[in-house]
Amino acid sequence: MARMTNSTKSCVYCQGKGYFQLLLGGSETCPCCSGSGKKADKHVS
């Protein structure tokens, strides 16, 4: 039987900050992690 586990790692898009800097100034919430800074990876074992 397959078992799913969740492990949290830093979001690779924003490096765990939850936002990224725009080139022309300012910042924006990371669309990949919705500002949490963490990305949940689901593994099936």
N, CA and C atoms as a LAMMPS dump frame, in Angstrom:
ITEM: TIMESTEP
0
ITEM: NUMBER OF ATOMS
135
ITEM: BOX BOUNDS ff ff ff
-5.0000000000000000e+02 5.0000000000000000e+02
-5.0000000000000000e+02 5.0000000000000000e+02
-5.0000000000000000e+02 5.0000000000000000e+02
ITEM: ATOMS id mol type element x y z
1 1 1 N 0.841 -1.183 0
2 1 2 C 0 0 0
3 1 3 C 0.887 1.247 0
4 2 1 N 0.541 2.211 -0.816
5 2 2 C 1.326 3.445 -0.914
6 2 3 C 0.965 4.38 0.235
7 3 1 N 1.987 5.03 0.766
8 3 2 C 1.776 5.976 1.852
9 3 3 C 2.312 7.324 1.407
10 4 1 N 1.502 8.368 1.585
11 4 2 C 1.925 9.705 1.192
12 4 3 C 2.424 10.459 2.413
13 5 1 N 3.549 11.121 2.251
14 5 2 C 4.098 11.958 3.311
15 5 3 C 4.369 13.341 2.744
16 6 1 N 4.244 14.33 3.573
17 6 2 C 4.528 15.706 3.169
18 6 3 C 5.79 16.179 3.859
19 7 1 N 6.686 16.763 3.104
20 7 2 C 7.862 17.385 3.691
21 7 3 C 7.921 18.813 3.178
22 8 1 N 8.168 19.748 4.067
23 8 2 C 8.207 21.146 3.651
24 8 3 C 9.642 21.574 3.428
25 9 1 N 9.842 22.264 2.338
26 9 2 C 11.15 22.807 1.991
27 9 3 C 10.931 24.252 1.591
28 10 1 N 12 24.996 1.521
29 10 2 C 11.898 26.377 1.07
30 10 3 C 11.473 26.413 -0.391
31 11 1 N 10.653 27.376 -0.702
32 11 2 C 10.202 27.564 -2.081
33 11 3 C 11.412 27.901 -2.956
34 12 1 N 11.555 27.207 -4.058
35 12 2 C 12.711 27.438 -4.93
36 12 3 C 12.579 28.733 -5.73
37 13 1 N 11.364 29.226 -5.889
38 13 2 C 11.154 30.435 -6.691
39 13 3 C 11.558 31.702 -5.931
40 14 1 N 11.213 31.769 -4.635
41 14 2 C 11.521 32.972 -3.85
42 14 3 C 12.587 32.724 -2.791
43 15 1 N 13.199 31.539 -2.759
44 15 2 C 14.23 31.15 -1.793
45 15 3 C 13.725 31.244 -0.35
46 16 1 N 12.443 30.972 -0.145
47 16 2 C 11.876 30.938 1.201
48 16 3 C 11.491 32.286 1.784
49 17 1 N 11.575 33.362 0.998
50 17 2 C 11.238 34.699 1.503
51 17 3 C 9.734 34.976 1.469
52 18 1 N 9.019 34.361 0.532
53 18 2 C 7.587 34.623 0.389
54 18 3 C 7.285 35.753 -0.584
55 19 1 N 8.328 36.413 -1.064
56 19 2 C 8.166 37.5 -2.023
57 19 3 C 9.417 37.568 -2.884
58 20 1 N 9.342 38.328 -3.958
59 20 2 C 10.533 38.562 -4.775
60 20 3 C 10.573 40.02 -5.189
61 21 1 N 11.779 40.515 -5.407
62 21 2 C 11.989 41.909 -5.776
63 21 3 C 11.752 42.097 -7.269
64 22 1 N 11.028 43.14 -7.622
65 22 2 C 10.809 43.475 -9.026
66 22 3 C 11.997 44.289 -9.545
67 23 1 N 12.284 44.159 -10.82
68 23 2 C 13.445 44.843 -11.399
69 23 3 C 13.326 46.365 -11.347
70 24 1 N 12.125 46.888 -11.464
71 24 2 C 11.944 48.334 -11.474
72 24 3 C 11.603 48.887 -10.093
73 25 1 N 11.776 48.091 -9.07
74 25 2 C 11.508 48.529 -7.703
75 25 3 C 10.254 47.886 -7.142
76 26 1 N 10.206 47.76 -5.859
77 26 2 C 9.062 47.159 -5.193
78 26 3 C 9.215 45.654 -5.065
79 27 1 N 8.194 45.033 -4.518
80 27 2 C 8.214 43.585 -4.352
81 27 3 C 6.817 43.033 -4.622
82 28 1 N 6.748 41.732 -4.825
83 28 2 C 5.478 41.082 -5.114
84 28 3 C 5.437 39.74 -4.401
85 29 1 N 4.251 39.367 -3.932
86 29 2 C 4.076 38.073 -3.27
87 29 3 C 4.369 36.947 -4.257
88 30 1 N 5.07 35.947 -3.801
89 30 2 C 5.448 34.823 -4.652
90 30 3 C 4.198 34.041 -5.072
91 31 1 N 3.974 33.879 -6.369
92 31 2 C 2.795 33.14 -6.837
93 31 3 C 2.927 31.625 -6.647
94 32 1 N 4.142 31.16 -6.481
95 32 2 C 4.369 29.722 -6.339
96 32 3 C 3.966 29.211 -4.954
97 33 1 N 4.314 29.948 -3.898
98 33 2 C 4.025 29.511 -2.529
99 33 3 C 2.982 30.389 -1.834
100 34 1 N 2.417 31.357 -2.542
101 34 2 C 1.408 32.281 -2.004
102 34 3 C 1.91 33.061 -0.792
103 35 1 N 3.192 33.335 -0.753
104 35 2 C 3.764 34.145 0.304
105 35 3 C 4.171 33.392 1.556
106 36 1 N 3.994 32.078 1.582
107 36 2 C 4.34 31.316 2.783
108 36 3 C 5.844 31.066 2.891
109 37 1 N 6.538 31.034 1.762
110 37 2 C 7.969 30.751 1.771
111 37 3 C 8.3 29.275 1.787
112 38 1 N 7.267 28.444 1.903
113 38 2 C 7.479 26.996 1.945
114 38 3 C 6.709 26.334 0.821
115 39 1 N 7.27 25.261 0.337
116 39 2 C 6.598 24.496 -0.707
117 39 3 C 6.462 23.057 -0.214
118 40 1 N 5.255 22.551 -0.225
119 40 2 C 5.013 21.18 0.236
120 40 3 C 5.209 20.229 -0.917
121 41 1 N 6.109 19.27 -0.73
122 41 2 C 6.345 18.237 -1.737
123 41 3 C 5.668 16.965 -1.257
124 42 1 N 4.877 16.353 -2.122
125 42 2 C 4.208 15.114 -1.767
126 42 3 C 5 13.939 -2.339
127 43 1 N 5.337 13.008 -1.481
128 43 2 C 6.086 11.822 -1.882
129 43 3 C 5.234 10.584 -1.658
130 44 1 N 5.267 9.681 -2.592
131 44 2 C 4.568 8.411 -2.445
132 44 3 C 5.612 7.34 -2.212
133 45 1 N 5.444 6.609 -1.12
134 45 2 C 6.396 5.541 -0.811
135 45 3 C 5.683 4.219 -0.635
